[in-house]
Amino acid sequence: MAWSKLRGHYWGALVFDVAVIVTSLLLIHTLQTKNLPYDEPAPPLELGWLDDSRMDTILVPGSTGVVYFFAPWCIYCKSSIDNMQNLVSSGKLAWARAVALDYSSDAEVREFIRNTGLGVPVLMGNAGTARDWQVRAFPTYFVIDGDGRVVARSVGYSTRIGLQTRLWMYANQSNQSQRLGMVIQVFINVC
């Protein structure tokens, strides 16, 4: 009876449905990111580069960037990696590093890069890298602040707006006391 009454009121039903969706998304996000590094120094990334280029540092001190873990066979990675690439190209993201995991050969990674048009440096990860960063699904990415700390992380597809908003939310924050709520972050994932 109460259920029929609630469903019969447009606004009541809408508020209830939104609350169920938000709660579900929060739960999913929490489960996906449960063991990922957060609010701590970024784990090491001492890996070889796909194109044998050399950079002094993998993380760029003093500026916020993204470390993006992908697998060449991952459909969501192919769909979302250009969102990160566009932010770097537009200057809204200071730097990004893509880390290939779960690949069978360098050629497979090169084909992924060619097909997606990725222009950021690519590191060749391994099982140790996945273990250090606790990567269990793809894509997984981390926002790293100018001090080398993980300030945001996510698993799965994220839109350009979602990634850009995470960068904006966390780029200049110093401690947990200034962080915005998880509800905003989950809604951004959906955008």
Backbone bond lengths (Angstrom), bond angles and torsions (degrees), N, CA, C in turn:
res aa  C-N    CA-C-N  psi(-1)  N-CA   C-N-CA  omega(-1)  CA-C   N-CA-C  phi
1 M - - - 1.441 - - 1.525 110.63 -
2 A 1.333 117.50 -50.61 1.464 121.05 -179.70 1.525 110.06 -64.22
3 W 1.333 116.06 -37.11 1.459 119.75 179.30 1.526 110.97 -63.67
4 S 1.311 117.17 -45.34 1.470 121.47 178.46 1.522 110.83 -62.05
5 K 1.305 116.05 -38.45 1.461 120.51 179.49 1.534 110.18 -65.98
6 L 1.349 116.95 -44.38 1.459 121.11 178.45 1.522 110.64 -62.31
7 R 1.327 117.76 -46.82 1.466 121.59 -178.53 1.523 111.35 -66.99
8 G 1.308 117.47 -21.25 1.461 121.37 179.52 1.527 113.29 -78.93
9 H 1.314 117.83 -15.40 1.469 122.14 178.10 1.524 109.13 -103.02
10 Y 1.322 114.97 116.89 1.460 120.99 -174.97 1.525 111.83 -52.96
11 W 1.316 118.16 -55.25 1.470 121.52 -174.86 1.523 111.90 -68.23
12 G 1.292 117.57 -38.04 1.464 120.49 177.08 1.517 111.05 -63.54
13 A 1.335 115.67 -44.36 1.462 120.40 178.67 1.526 110.71 -64.78
14 L 1.330 116.79 -41.13 1.464 121.02 179.81 1.536 110.96 -62.52
15 V 1.321 117.08 -47.38 1.467 121.18 179.71 1.523 110.11 -61.79
16 F 1.315 117.09 -43.12 1.460 120.90 178.66 1.527 110.74 -61.93
17 D 1.335 116.79 -46.96 1.466 120.69 -179.36 1.527 111.68 -61.79
18 V 1.322 116.89 -43.27 1.469 120.62 178.54 1.527 110.09 -63.24
19 A 1.312 117.49 -42.13 1.466 121.07 179.19 1.529 111.01 -61.97
20 V 1.328 117.40 -41.41 1.467 120.91 178.64 1.529 110.29 -65.11
21 I 1.329 117.21 -42.88 1.464 121.03 -179.90 1.526 110.70 -64.33
22 V 1.330 117.34 -47.23 1.464 121.03 -179.65 1.523 110.81 -61.90
23 T 1.318 117.03 -43.94 1.463 120.91 178.82 1.524 110.58 -62.23
24 S 1.320 116.99 -42.26 1.465 120.60 178.93 1.524 111.17 -63.53
25 L 1.329 116.79 -44.44 1.459 120.69 179.89 1.530 111.60 -65.32
26 L 1.313 116.76 -39.56 1.467 120.18 176.64 1.523 110.86 -61.41
27 L 1.311 116.39 -43.72 1.459 121.15 179.76 1.529 110.52 -63.40
28 I 1.319 116.97 -46.65 1.467 121.01 179.45 1.526 110.07 -61.26
29 H 1.327 117.77 -48.03 1.459 121.48 -179.88 1.530 110.75 -60.34
30 T 1.309 116.76 -43.29 1.463 120.74 179.78 1.522 110.99 -62.31
31 L 1.312 117.51 -43.52 1.461 120.47 179.39 1.527 111.71 -67.00
32 Q 1.339 117.35 -39.65 1.459 120.93 -178.85 1.520 112.54 -67.44
33 T 1.321 117.34 -35.63 1.465 120.40 -173.81 1.532 112.88 -104.54
34 K 1.308 117.09 8.27 1.462 122.92 -172.23 1.529 114.11 -49.33
35 N 1.307 119.14 -48.69 1.461 121.64 -174.83 1.528 113.95 -103.59
36 L 1.323 117.38 6.29 1.459 119.44 -179.57 1.523 110.64 -73.91
37 P 1.332 117.29 146.64 1.466 119.73 177.13 1.531 110.60 -56.68
38 Y 1.335 115.53 140.92 1.459 120.56 179.78 1.521 109.07 -158.80
39 D 1.312 116.02 136.87 1.460 123.48 179.17 1.533 110.84 53.46
40 E 1.314 114.20 44.74 1.456 121.78 178.37 1.524 107.42 -151.65
41 P 1.328 117.61 164.62 1.473 118.79 177.21 1.526 110.80 -58.11
42 A 1.328 115.40 142.02 1.464 119.80 178.55 1.524 109.83 -62.29
43 P 1.325 117.56 138.52 1.465 120.02 175.62 1.539 110.13 -60.38
44 P 1.321 117.41 162.47 1.469 119.67 -178.19 1.527 111.82 -66.40
45 L 1.328 114.40 151.02 1.466 121.61 175.00 1.525 107.63 -131.77
46 E 1.294 116.76 68.00 1.459 121.19 -179.73 1.518 107.43 -98.57
47 L 1.330 114.79 82.97 1.461 121.48 -173.46 1.521 110.48 -129.35
48 G 1.324 115.27 165.25 1.455 120.77 174.33 1.520 110.65 -82.20
49 W 1.317 116.09 152.24 1.462 122.58 178.36 1.515 109.45 -89.27
50 L 1.292 117.08 146.20 1.466 121.96 179.49 1.524 111.19 -59.98
51 D 1.326 116.78 -43.33 1.468 120.56 -175.91 1.526 112.98 -96.48
52 D 1.320 117.55 14.76 1.466 123.81 -179.83 1.525 113.52 61.78
53 S 1.335 117.69 15.45 1.463 119.36 176.00 1.527 107.70 -72.68
54 R 1.279 116.16 159.04 1.460 121.15 179.56 1.517 109.32 -122.56
55 M 1.304 116.12 135.10 1.454 121.62 175.24 1.516 106.48 -127.02
56 D 1.327 115.81 147.28 1.460 119.76 -179.48 1.525 111.29 -62.65
57 T 1.338 116.13 -42.59 1.454 119.56 179.87 1.518 109.26 -134.79
58 I 1.299 114.59 147.86 1.462 119.02 177.03 1.520 109.07 -82.35
59 L 1.334 116.87 -45.07 1.454 121.87 174.56 1.527 106.89 -91.79
60 V 1.312 117.01 147.08 1.460 120.89 -176.29 1.525 109.15 -104.53
61 P 1.340 116.91 106.63 1.463 120.05 -178.71 1.534 111.48 -59.76
62 G 1.313 115.52 139.65 1.452 120.92 176.23 1.511 115.68 87.33
63 S 1.328 118.16 -4.37 1.463 119.44 178.17 1.523 110.42 -140.12
64 T 1.318 114.90 151.36 1.461 121.79 -177.19 1.522 110.25 -86.15
65 G 1.320 115.90 137.80 1.450 120.70 179.31 1.518 111.42 -148.60
66 V 1.330 114.81 -171.99 1.458 121.56 -176.33 1.524 110.19 -130.19
67 V 1.323 115.95 136.87 1.456 122.59 168.80 1.527 105.47 -108.48
68 Y 1.320 115.72 118.21 1.465 123.00 -171.72 1.525 109.38 -115.01
69 F 1.319 117.59 115.57 1.460 122.68 179.56 1.528 109.00 -95.93
70 F 1.331 115.47 130.86 1.460 119.93 -178.24 1.518 110.22 -140.27
71 A 1.319 114.23 163.01 1.467 122.07 171.38 1.528 106.36 -121.25
72 P 1.322 118.56 135.86 1.466 120.83 -176.66 1.528 114.45 -58.95
73 W 1.312 117.76 -25.27 1.464 121.60 -178.49 1.529 112.53 -87.39
74 C 1.325 117.89 -6.54 1.463 122.99 -172.49 1.532 111.97 -78.03
75 I 1.310 116.43 119.05 1.467 121.99 -179.41 1.521 110.83 -65.11
76 Y 1.327 118.05 -41.30 1.461 121.14 -179.21 1.526 111.16 -67.40
77 C 1.323 116.39 -33.52 1.464 119.93 177.14 1.528 110.06 -63.72
78 K 1.325 116.28 -43.60 1.461 120.79 179.50 1.522 111.25 -62.56
79 S 1.323 116.39 -32.86 1.460 120.89 -178.20 1.518 113.37 -81.59
80 S 1.328 117.53 -28.87 1.466 119.10 -171.79 1.522 115.26 -106.26
81 I 1.314 118.25 -15.69 1.456 119.32 -174.46 1.527 111.58 -65.78
82 D 1.332 116.61 -27.51 1.468 118.40 177.97 1.525 112.11 -68.95
83 N 1.332 118.56 -22.30 1.465 120.34 175.58 1.526 110.14 -64.12
84 M 1.315 116.67 -42.54 1.465 120.72 176.12 1.527 110.01 -66.98
85 Q 1.320 116.72 -45.47 1.467 121.71 179.85 1.527 111.08 -57.08
86 N 1.332 118.14 -43.09 1.465 121.97 179.70 1.517 112.15 -63.53
87 L 1.328 117.44 -37.29 1.466 120.41 178.29 1.526 111.16 -67.17
88 V 1.317 117.22 -37.81 1.464 120.45 177.39 1.532 109.30 -68.11
89 S 1.318 116.69 -46.77 1.469 121.35 -178.40 1.518 112.31 -60.98
90 S 1.335 116.77 -36.13 1.466 120.86 -178.29 1.528 112.56 -82.14
91 G 1.339 117.46 -7.83 1.458 120.97 -179.58 1.521 114.24 84.97
92 K 1.320 117.45 3.38 1.469 120.43 179.27 1.528 111.89 -79.85
93 L 1.307 116.19 -13.58 1.453 122.94 176.73 1.521 106.70 -127.28
94 A 1.336 116.58 122.97 1.465 120.64 -174.06 1.528 112.33 -65.61
95 W 1.306 117.06 -39.20 1.455 120.14 -178.34 1.520 110.27 -157.98
96 A 1.305 114.95 160.23 1.467 121.65 175.30 1.520 108.24 -151.47
97 R 1.304 115.01 148.09 1.457 122.34 174.28 1.517 107.45 -130.46
98 A 1.308 115.70 131.22 1.462 120.76 175.27 1.526 107.54 -100.92
99 V 1.307 116.05 136.53 1.463 121.12 -179.75 1.525 108.03 -120.74
100 A 1.331 115.54 117.05 1.466 121.02 178.88 1.522 109.48 -81.15
101 L 1.314 115.73 131.76 1.463 122.63 175.83 1.526 108.14 -133.05
102 D 1.300 116.65 160.83 1.457 123.12 174.01 1.529 112.59 54.52
103 Y 1.308 115.47 48.53 1.463 121.78 179.02 1.523 109.16 -115.23
104 S 1.335 116.22 157.20 1.463 119.53 -179.24 1.525 112.21 -96.01
105 S 1.346 117.34 -23.89 1.465 119.87 -179.74 1.530 109.78 -159.82
106 D 1.330 115.18 162.02 1.459 120.49 174.61 1.529 110.22 -60.24
107 A 1.329 116.22 -35.86 1.466 120.76 -179.57 1.532 110.93 -60.91
108 E 1.327 117.13 -38.48 1.468 120.91 178.40 1.532 110.29 -63.42
109 V 1.332 116.71 -40.78 1.471 120.91 178.73 1.525 109.64 -68.15
110 R 1.337 117.62 -42.84 1.478 120.93 178.74 1.532 110.99 -60.41
111 E 1.315 116.96 -38.93 1.469 120.42 178.59 1.536 110.24 -64.56
112 F 1.330 116.37 -42.75 1.469 120.56 176.72 1.533 109.94 -58.44
113 I 1.326 117.01 -45.93 1.470 122.07 -179.91 1.524 110.20 -61.98
114 R 1.306 116.73 -44.74 1.465 121.55 179.82 1.534 110.75 -63.39
115 N 1.317 117.34 -43.73 1.466 121.45 -178.26 1.527 113.16 -69.12
116 T 1.322 116.99 -31.45 1.472 120.23 -178.04 1.522 112.75 -95.15
117 G 1.343 117.57 -14.69 1.463 120.57 -178.44 1.520 112.65 72.11
118 L 1.317 116.90 22.96 1.459 121.16 -177.76 1.522 110.62 -62.32
119 G 1.339 115.96 132.28 1.453 120.86 -178.34 1.516 113.84 -117.77
120 V 1.321 118.68 5.13 1.465 120.40 178.46 1.527 108.50 -90.86
121 P 1.334 117.24 157.75 1.466 119.35 178.65 1.527 112.00 -59.47
122 V 1.325 115.22 141.32 1.458 121.44 -178.35 1.525 109.39 -118.12
123 L 1.311 115.13 126.98 1.466 122.73 176.59 1.516 108.99 -102.01
124 M 1.307 116.11 147.38 1.459 121.79 179.68 1.527 109.02 -97.72
125 G 1.329 115.28 101.08 1.451 121.41 -178.32 1.519 112.13 -81.05
126 N 1.320 114.90 176.71 1.459 121.49 -179.97 1.528 108.56 -148.69
127 A 1.316 115.97 -174.57 1.473 119.80 -178.40 1.526 111.62 -60.87
128 G 1.323 117.31 -34.74 1.466 120.93 177.78 1.514 111.99 -65.12
129 T 1.316 116.13 -38.20 1.468 120.83 177.66 1.520 109.79 -63.58
130 A 1.319 116.13 -47.47 1.466 120.56 179.16 1.524 110.73 -59.64
131 R 1.319 116.86 -39.43 1.463 121.15 179.12 1.534 110.90 -67.91
132 D 1.335 117.81 -45.68 1.466 121.32 -179.20 1.525 112.19 -60.05
133 W 1.331 115.67 -39.94 1.471 120.95 -177.25 1.533 111.92 -94.84
134 Q 1.327 118.44 -2.44 1.465 124.42 179.74 1.532 112.68 60.79
135 V 1.323 116.93 36.03 1.463 122.05 -179.83 1.524 108.60 -81.31
136 R 1.340 115.87 120.18 1.462 121.72 -179.72 1.525 112.55 -124.51
137 A 1.333 116.25 -6.40 1.469 120.66 -179.36 1.529 108.01 -149.22
138 F 1.316 115.30 163.75 1.466 120.55 -176.34 1.516 111.28 -127.79
139 P 1.322 116.88 147.53 1.459 126.58 -12.80 1.532 110.66 -75.01
140 T 1.313 115.32 153.23 1.459 122.41 172.00 1.518 105.89 -126.45
141 Y 1.299 116.35 132.26 1.461 117.40 177.61 1.519 110.95 -137.45
142 F 1.343 112.69 156.37 1.453 121.89 -177.52 1.516 108.84 -129.15
143 V 1.323 116.76 135.27 1.458 121.51 171.13 1.524 106.17 -91.98
144 I 1.332 115.86 125.93 1.460 122.49 -177.43 1.533 107.92 -112.95
145 D 1.327 116.84 127.18 1.471 118.98 -179.03 1.528 110.97 -81.81
146 G 1.322 116.03 178.98 1.447 121.91 -177.06 1.511 114.64 -64.74
147 D 1.323 117.32 -15.89 1.466 121.76 177.00 1.526 112.32 -94.95
148 G 1.338 117.07 4.17 1.459 120.73 179.09 1.509 114.49 81.60
149 R 1.335 117.23 20.49 1.463 121.45 -179.42 1.532 110.21 -102.17
150 V 1.324 115.53 144.68 1.464 121.36 174.75 1.524 107.22 -75.49
151 V 1.335 116.77 117.77 1.463 120.34 -177.82 1.521 113.12 -113.28
152 A 1.319 116.96 -11.03 1.466 121.09 175.03 1.523 107.18 -159.46
153 R 1.326 115.28 153.89 1.458 119.75 177.48 1.508 108.47 -154.82
154 S 1.337 113.82 154.57 1.452 118.03 -179.46 1.523 109.35 -155.96
155 V 1.304 114.63 157.40 1.459 122.14 177.64 1.514 107.35 -125.22
156 G 1.321 116.45 135.02 1.457 121.02 177.27 1.508 112.41 98.50
157 Y 1.302 114.47 -176.47 1.460 121.41 -176.83 1.524 110.60 -63.00
158 S 1.315 115.77 138.48 1.461 121.52 173.05 1.517 108.35 -137.56
159 T 1.305 116.01 136.27 1.457 120.62 179.43 1.524 110.28 -74.50
160 R 1.312 115.88 166.82 1.462 121.08 176.23 1.531 109.62 -60.64
161 I 1.316 116.79 -43.33 1.470 120.83 179.30 1.526 110.18 -63.83
162 G 1.322 117.34 -40.93 1.454 120.47 178.77 1.520 112.02 -62.26
163 L 1.324 116.52 -45.61 1.456 120.62 179.32 1.529 110.87 -66.92
164 Q 1.318 116.49 -42.88 1.464 120.78 179.64 1.529 111.04 -62.36
165 T 1.310 117.35 -40.08 1.459 120.40 179.53 1.523 110.76 -67.30
166 R 1.335 118.06 -38.39 1.467 120.08 175.27 1.522 110.93 -60.33
167 L 1.317 115.44 -43.34 1.471 119.00 178.78 1.520 110.17 -61.42
168 W 1.311 116.23 -44.74 1.459 120.78 -179.98 1.524 110.74 -62.61
169 M 1.329 116.76 -43.03 1.464 121.34 -177.42 1.526 111.96 -63.88
170 Y 1.321 117.28 -36.07 1.454 120.37 -169.54 1.529 115.31 -110.98
171 A 1.321 118.78 -11.87 1.462 121.12 -171.15 1.523 113.86 -57.18
172 N 1.301 118.45 -43.94 1.457 120.47 -173.36 1.513 113.62 -114.54
173 Q 1.303 117.18 18.97 1.461 119.93 -179.70 1.522 109.34 -88.93
174 S 1.325 115.24 145.10 1.458 118.92 -176.61 1.521 113.29 -99.40
175 N 1.316 119.05 -35.37 1.462 120.75 -175.80 1.519 111.50 -146.34
176 Q 1.313 115.89 174.39 1.458 121.60 -179.42 1.515 112.38 -59.37
177 S 1.315 118.17 -26.88 1.461 120.56 -175.90 1.523 112.07 -61.14
178 Q 1.328 117.78 -22.56 1.462 120.77 -177.85 1.525 113.01 -101.28
179 R 1.286 119.19 -0.69 1.469 120.97 -176.17 1.532 111.32 -72.13
180 L 1.315 114.98 142.92 1.461 120.73 176.13 1.518 109.23 -82.44
181 G 1.314 115.97 167.48 1.462 121.44 -175.28 1.513 114.19 -68.74
182 M 1.317 115.19 156.69 1.456 122.19 178.47 1.523 112.02 -66.04
183 V 1.313 118.03 -24.63 1.459 119.86 -178.67 1.516 110.43 -59.40
184 I 1.324 117.32 -43.02 1.465 121.38 179.40 1.517 109.42 -61.62
185 Q 1.315 117.64 -44.89 1.452 121.74 -178.53 1.525 111.58 -60.94
186 V 1.308 117.45 -41.69 1.459 120.49 -179.84 1.523 110.73 -67.78
187 F 1.336 117.23 -42.42 1.447 119.77 177.33 1.521 110.91 -60.09
188 I 1.330 116.95 -38.39 1.457 121.29 179.03 1.511 110.48 -63.90
189 N 1.323 118.02 -37.11 1.467 121.31 176.80 1.516 111.10 -57.25
190 V 1.308 116.12 -34.71 1.453 121.53 -175.57 1.531 111.35 -78.06
191 C 1.323 116.41 -30.04 1.483 120.71 -177.35 1.510 112.22 -55.47
